[in-house]
């Protein structure tokens, strides 16, 4: 931006000795008025009269600004000096919020930054706000109480203002829009305020896509027979965070929030992974069994359907994971005390089935997989 030109210094200027005849360019009315307006726009203390006259209040307000945004207050604004440059940038609202992207949840979930990287020592605070609409740069917000859905990010790195400690408040702020917010786009801005007075806002707004709606409880072994959470079809099935944030469990993929509503669901692998709080090794029954129970010793190891059913029928107590592969695909099932629990692609949601003492199908079918081509594994998880 263009820095205004002063014809001379403004504020506390040493007086020339009475014997020295000079024509001073200090505290010219036009220069003083420019500085007065900038100081008032930034809510400096005291508020000064915008009359083009230099006085003690003007010097005090300049010193107040310098003590907040610079290091050595001298009560003077020099042409081309650091105080003038900083005053002009701030009074003209030079802030720009950077494009928003997701990042690892444990690092704050979203990367939000702003420029320029001005820092301050006291008096001023920075706020990240979430808006329902794409507000214009001239949006008439003047006081902190008028800011919708905001959190204080004053002491954060300006290039990345959200930390994991900020997530509870940030997610609560998003959630205050209502259930329709999840997975939708909203607009963020950075505001700078002194006390309850807003002195500036980023010239732009950045678009963010909110996380998809979280779960109120972590999936358990026994779920409602027809849970509203559907079976997820497709690659890259999302996992569920093992640790709640705001008493809710969030969908994650690659360690980041899932923002696509079409991915809200579980499958046969992510269901036991959610029950046991796994965040990796969840792409197959073997990997899940290794992550939960450790080791590689299977009770049934690549054997037939009948071998698997015989074993589970004889072991009616305890917790087991069984999985299978056959020419048409594969599946993972959690078994607890003779009850099989699974997220079924066939039904499209969770279901549970008692392990039968015998199973007979005239079509040579079976409860799981395929009797002719299937290979089955069972691992005790206790």
ABEGO torsion letter per residue (X at the ends): XBBBBBABBBEBBBBBBAABBBBBABGBAAAAAAAAAAAAAAGBOBBBBBAGBBBAAAAAAAAAAAAAABABBAGBBBBGBAAAAAAAAAAAGABBBBBBBBBBAAAGGBBBBBOBBBBBABGBBBBBBBBABBBBAABBBABAAABBGBBBAAABBAABABBAAAAAAAAAAAAAAEAAABGBBBBBBBBBBBEABBABBBABBBBBBBBBBBBABBBBABBBABBABBBBBEBGBBBBBABBBGGBBBBBBGGBBBABAAABEBBAAAAAAAAAGBABGAABAAAAAAAAAEEABBABBGBBAAAAAAAAAABABEBBBBBBBBAAEBBBBBBBGGBBBBBBAAAGBBBBBBBBABBBBAAGBBABEBAAABBBBBBBAX
